[in-house]
Amino acid sequence: MDELEYTLIEFCRVTRLNAEQVRELIDHGILEPVPGEDQWLFHNEHISRCLRAERLRQDLDLNMQGVALALELLERNQRLRQRITYLEQLFERLGNR
């Protein structure tokens, strides 16, 4: 199944952010839209990342650099948890042989 793509206007409507807020997220590397023919395009995954960033900004009163760092650390933590789960499952399978 193909990912949906949103224009900036559609993305702003879905996320309830204005274009300036979205541009600020892009400027800080929090969002990386796909360049289209004459505009940016955003995928579904950008929506959840954008909403997480906005929650971090509001709930923790972080500036954009803090939001970018927090997202990076949260995502790194998630990847490490996934690797641990994989290794635990592998260890269990090897132990049962």
N, C-alpha and C positions, 0 to 999 in steps of 0.2 A: 504494500500500500504506500502510495506517495505521501510525503509530508505536505501539509498545507503550507502555503506561503501567504504572508500578509504584507500589504503595503504599509507605509508609515501611518497613513490615516487609519487603516483597519487595525493596525497594531495598537495605536493610541486608543481607539475605541474599546478594544478588548481589555487592555490593561488599565484603562482609565487614567492614563498619564498624558500629559501634553507633549507636543513634539520637542520642546526645549528640554524637558526631563529625560526623554528618550535619547536625545543627542548627548546629554551629559553622561548617561550610562555608556554610550558608545565611546565618548571621549576618554573615559576612564578604563576602557577595555572590559567592561562588565558585559556588554553586548557586542557581538560581532555580526552585524547583518550581512547578508549576501548582496553584493552589488548587482542590481538588475540593469536593464537597458537604460532606463532613465530615472531609477529610484532604488532605494534600499528595499530588500525583501527580508522578512523575518519568518522563521520556522516556529512550529509549535513549541520546541524546546526553549526558544527565546522567551516565550510568555512566562513559563514557570520560573526561569532564571530572573527575569525582570521583576516578577512579583515577590520572589525571595529577597531580592536586593532592596526593594521598596519596604518590605517588612523589617529587614535589618536596619535600614536607615531610620524608620519611624520608631520602632520599638527600642532600639539601643541608642538612638540619637547620634548615629555615626555620620561622618562626612563620606564623600564618595571614595576616597582612598581607603578608609576603614571598611566600607562595604565591599570593595574589591578584594581586600585582604581577607575579610571574614568569609566571603564566598569561596575564595581559593582554598582556605583552610578547611572549610566544611566539605568541599568536594574532594579534597585530598583525604580527609578522614573517611569519607564514604568509600572511596576506592580501596583504602587500606582495610576497612571492614570487610569488603567483598573479597579481597585476597585472603584474609584470615579465614573466612568461611570456606572458601575454595580449598585452602590448604588443610583445614580441619576435616573436610569431607574426603579429600585425597588420603590423608593419614588414616582415617577410619577404614577406607577401602583397602589400603595396603596392609593394615593391621589385621584384617579379617581373612587374609590369604593363608 
